[in-house]
Amino acid sequence: METRAKREVTALKRVALDNLSGMGTNPSKSAVIGAAPEGAVDSHSAARAVREMFTSIAPRYDLLNHLLSCNVDRLWWRRTARTFAPILARPETQVLDLCCGTGDMAFALLRQAGMARPRILGADFSHAMLERAKSKSAGTPLEWLEADALQLPFPDASLDLVTSAFGFRNLADYDAGLREIFRVLRPNGECGILDFSEPNGLRGKVYRLYFKRVLPAIGTMISGVKGPYAYLPASVERFPQPAEMLERMRVAGFREVSWTPYTFGIAGLYRGQK
């Protein structure tokens, strides 16, 4: 029988061939391992640079998210939470919101759960982001954990749902991140990754103009920090397109994988089951 390593190589080769034959939108993305901030030379320096960037913008992070998305980000979180309503309604459900930032996805999950009250933990490797999340969550049952998404401090098969909203794209190794999510999920557990995408056609051209020119200028002006808002459009451009991302999920072991576009494909939800 084929080993998992061989299956991974075979699958990723197939994705690369699809991209080169015109089935993908960007042939270079098939070779992408993970996030690569300017100046990063390996996965360790990439992770360190990402942590430093998000630490630097933590004080204005929520304001800028809502302002730069015209509050559409709130709709995306709510829609994602509704998608997992059946899981959230189960008794004793264990939920992890990965790369949680200041906690908005975790709050959306909590509101959707209502009286069911599952255990919801938010994990991030930026201490400054978690401090913001903690200050916002006073009086709620939400829990916060400082942890690396590639080395989660959870036993195998211990969680029912893992979500990640606009954070997975910043991992230094996408495939390792998917494998780690798969590891901690129980059989039939689900994964939901909400992240940006690049629309096609005229909408895509307008979107890229805003994303590459307008958004970095506003973000830099309000936050007073240049790097993170120049990195944002570059990280979206680098992130695998839906077809490749779904194939990577299959290689990691997920079944019934799907991508649901939000707001003309500006963002979308990747979903998979263990």
Sequence and secondary structure as in RCSB ss.txt:
>XXXX:A:sequence
METRAKREVTALKRVALDNLSGMGTNPSKSAVIGAAPEGAVDSHSAARAVREMFTSIAPRYDLLNHLLSCNVDRL
WWRRTARTFAPILARPETQVLDLCCGTGDMAFALLRQAGMARPRILGADFSHAMLERAKSKSAGTPLEWLEADAL
QLPFPDASLDLVTSAFGFRNLADYDAGLREIFRVLRPNGECGILDFSEPNGLRGKVYRLYFKRVLPAIGTMISGV
KGPYAYLPASVERFPQPAEMLERMRVAGFREVSWTPYTFGIAGLYRGQK
>XXXX:A:secstr
   HHHHHHHHHHHHHHHHHTTSSS GGGGG  S   TT  SHHHHHHHHHHHHHHHGGGHHHHHHHHTTTHHHH
HHHHHHHHTHHHHTSTT EEEEET TTSHHHHHHHHHHGGG  EEEEEES HHHHHHHHHH TTS  EEEE  TT
S SS TT EEEEEEES GGG S HHHHHHHHHHHEEEEEEEEEEEE    HHHHHHHHHIIIIIHHHHHHHHHS 
SHHHHHHHHHHHHS  HHHHHHHHHHHT EEEEEEEETTTTEEEEEEE 
